[in-house]
Amino acid sequence: MAAGDASADDADQLAQQLSNPVANLISVPFQFNAAFGGGPDDDGQWYTLNIQPVIPISIAPDWNLIVRTIVPIMGREDVSPINPSEWGFGNTLQSFFFSPKAPTAGGLIWGVGPAFNYPTTTDPLFGPSEWGAGPTAVALLQRGKLTTGVLANQIWSFEKTDEPGGINATFIQPFVSVALGKGWTANANIQASYDWIGEQWTAPLNAGFSKVFSIGTQPMSFALNGTYFLARPDGGPRWGVQPTLTFLFPTGKK
């Protein structure tokens, strides 16, 4: 099979759907995050591969349930003097968005529902091993080539909510993207999280471009973002890169 562009109309439509977290589109992104510039000697390296399938399910004539799962495979090099090299799994986050199939009269697209934290972490360095849950929501507007919106969640652990080793975290992700034509998109987002127990913000700004293409009959997208940390814990990373390969499976319905 040869690689090439999807048709211009199909590529642009898929690119617009990708900009919408609750679109009626099955997608399987493999997002690799590499961050640098922290640790005891400023040479620490943070690696995270997020496998994050998004599956829409029609539950009523006018409603979809969007199931979004994030499974992180993580690595840390020269971050901790005690464990200079550590690899394993982080906690799994699964979100369920109940979303109308059609935008509101004003063009608002939204979804709301619960999110769950599953304790799949293999090391305390990758997060507390605690069950947790809380609300999640997303809202966005798509006007022509411009998409703007915000996604947020709040997770509390079932135990130790306000103690070390527990989870009390807020995540807020404002995002914007501009369709450039022929499947190209310019995008930016801030993945801001606040740890209420440690009273610490972590806020990487990601910005870059993505392109929808096809290999044979399989539509895909590749994105490449640069990352700069607007806020970080002491010893945290300063900058990074974020390539993402996404497999797309159109449902045949808008």
C-alpha angles and dihedrals in degrees: 000000000000126000120236147135120297112236110289095247094045092046093050092047092049091046090054091048090050089057088059114073091202099043119137090254130112109224134172111198123189102200117188118197120192118180131180146176106068140082129087094310099027090252098098120137126208120194127183128170108196114199102195119171117189116203125182117207122192106228100166138005091269103025139073130192109216113202112199119183128184118196112181125204106195141194134182126192124187092348098116124035088213096053107021092177124032131161133176145093130316127209118296117237119201121185129190116202119191102205135175112242092226128050120247121264088268092052097255116153114197146164135185137181146110129313126203132203114211117199099236094136116128097198135029087235087070097049143297115304094234138128111239145168143179145142127302132189141174131194130178146160125219111198112172108302095348125090121183128172151122135242122197143171140175120210126193122183116233089238135027091021093162099025134085108274092034133096127246105148137152121204123195123178118182111188140184133184137178123205110228099185133255090058095303121133133181112211144175135182142166116223097201120179129177122203105208092192095053093030091227135138122212112188122170116185112213123193134165146093139294133198130201113216139150138238105204104314095336114103115211141168131218121197130183120193133177117221131213122178111230089183130013140163119259108289092013124137123281104200143001151157130256119198116179130191114194128190111211127208110183114209094212091242129090 
